[in-house]
Amino acid sequence: MQDATQRRIGVPGIGTAPWGEHICVFFNTKEELLSLVVPYIQAGLEDNEFCMWITGEPVSEKDAFQALEAVLPQVHHYLAQKQLEIMPSQQWYLPSGEFDAQIVLDNWVSRARHTETKGFAGIRITGNPVWLQSEEDWGQFGRFEETVHERIRSERVMALCTYPLGICQGRNIQKTLSSHNSAFIYESDQWRRLELSPR
């Protein structure tokens, strides 16, 4: 019998992770990102989790839907049942035009209530903060990531944060790594996990 606290990641070469896992990825190409996020979301849907895909360049909402449809022909059903939500990065992170950590955290709470009401196993989320530009943006978002890291540790939540390498500088990469449990690295056409900090 499978341990209910251990969840399939779904990505070839990477096994399971416990609830509360907070993962970061720095990716180069659209193909890399899709090769990671599509099986990650697919596994969550198949395992009765509520899944959110917050898209951003180079993957649009349409790209995300079509990529999922290619492996899950019934993806319309998951959307209709409100088990899957796909939305653009700007709508999730910048609903008022600028980043407000409290608004985003409140939205997390509302999704958690939805998950409980619908009887889903938990929440699986992936987000792409492609809007990050200034040092102020990075500072605010870094503090938000630290808060998320603490909050989800004891919750039925798994979060995969995907950062385009093109917007990242060394010091920001280091800060980001410090607020996550693990990182996934793409090498020799496959993903592998790197443990970062104890839970």
Solvent accessible surface area in square Angstrom, and as a share of the most:
residue,aa,sasa,rsa
1,M,247,1.10
2,Q,110,0.49
3,D,79,0.41
4,A,74,0.57
5,T,75,0.43
6,Q,58,0.26
7,R,24,0.09
8,R,91,0.33
9,I,0,0.00
10,G,29,0.27
11,V,3,0.02
12,P,99,0.62
13,G,78,0.75
14,I,14,0.07
15,G,46,0.44
16,T,60,0.35
17,A,1,0.01
18,P,26,0.16
19,W,32,0.11
20,G,5,0.05
21,E,0,0.00
22,H,0,0.00
23,I,0,0.00
24,C,0,0.00
25,V,0,0.00
26,F,38,0.16
27,F,3,0.01
28,N,103,0.53
29,T,60,0.35
30,K,66,0.28
31,E,122,0.55
32,E,23,0.10
33,L,5,0.02
34,L,39,0.19
35,S,48,0.31
36,L,0,0.00
37,V,1,0.01
38,V,15,0.08
39,P,25,0.16
40,Y,0,0.00
41,I,0,0.00
42,Q,43,0.19
43,A,2,0.02
44,G,0,0.00
45,L,4,0.02
46,E,86,0.38
47,D,39,0.20
48,N,71,0.36
49,E,0,0.00
50,F,3,0.01
51,C,0,0.00
52,M,1,0.00
53,W,6,0.02
54,I,2,0.01
55,T,4,0.02
56,G,11,0.10
57,E,124,0.56
58,P,45,0.29
59,V,1,0.01
60,S,51,0.33
61,E,76,0.34
62,K,137,0.58
63,D,37,0.19
64,A,0,0.00
65,F,44,0.18
66,Q,91,0.40
67,A,21,0.17
68,L,0,0.00
69,E,62,0.28
70,A,87,0.67
71,V,67,0.39
72,L,6,0.03
73,P,102,0.64
74,Q,82,0.37
75,V,0,0.00
76,H,106,0.47
77,H,99,0.44
78,Y,24,0.09
79,L,62,0.31
80,A,78,0.60
81,Q,94,0.42
82,K,124,0.53
83,Q,14,0.06
84,L,5,0.03
85,E,48,0.22
86,I,27,0.14
87,M,13,0.06
88,P,44,0.28
89,S,3,0.02
90,Q,103,0.46
91,Q,105,0.47
92,W,4,0.01
93,Y,13,0.05
94,L,25,0.12
95,P,66,0.42
96,S,75,0.49
97,G,64,0.61
98,E,125,0.56
99,F,19,0.08
100,D,56,0.29
101,A,35,0.27
102,Q,105,0.46
103,I,62,0.32
104,V,0,0.00
105,L,14,0.07
106,D,74,0.38
107,N,41,0.21
108,W,36,0.13
109,V,62,0.36
110,S,47,0.31
111,R,42,0.15
112,A,36,0.28
113,R,156,0.57
114,H,44,0.20
115,T,4,0.02
116,E,117,0.53
117,T,117,0.68
118,K,106,0.45
119,G,53,0.51
120,F,21,0.09
121,A,26,0.20
122,G,1,0.01
123,I,5,0.03
124,R,0,0.00
125,I,8,0.04
126,T,2,0.01
127,G,7,0.07
128,N,4,0.02
129,P,1,0.01
130,V,38,0.22
131,W,22,0.08
132,L,2,0.01
133,Q,156,0.69
134,S,55,0.36
135,E,86,0.39
136,E,122,0.55
137,D,35,0.18
138,W,20,0.07
139,G,28,0.27
140,Q,62,0.28
141,F,5,0.02
142,G,26,0.25
143,R,147,0.54
144,F,9,0.04
145,E,5,0.02
146,E,98,0.44
147,T,47,0.27
148,V,4,0.02
149,H,18,0.08
150,E,103,0.46
151,R,126,0.46
152,I,5,0.03
153,R,103,0.38
154,S,103,0.67
155,E,93,0.42
156,R,117,0.43
157,V,10,0.06
158,M,0,0.00
159,A,3,0.02
160,L,1,0.00
161,C,17,0.10
162,T,2,0.01
163,Y,1,0.00
164,P,16,0.10
165,L,63,0.31
166,G,81,0.78
167,I,48,0.24
168,C,19,0.11
169,Q,98,0.43
170,G,56,0.54
171,R,132,0.48
172,N,4,0.02
173,I,43,0.22
174,Q,119,0.53
175,K,128,0.54
176,T,10,0.06
177,L,39,0.19
178,S,82,0.53
179,S,6,0.04
180,H,0,0.00
181,N,3,0.02
182,S,0,0.00
183,A,5,0.04
184,F,4,0.02
185,I,54,0.27
186,Y,75,0.29
187,E,80,0.36
188,S,110,0.71
189,D,123,0.64
190,Q,107,0.48
191,W,9,0.03
192,R,105,0.38
193,R,67,0.25
194,L,74,0.37
195,E,106,0.48
196,L,57,0.29
197,S,36,0.23
198,P,121,0.76
199,R,122,0.44
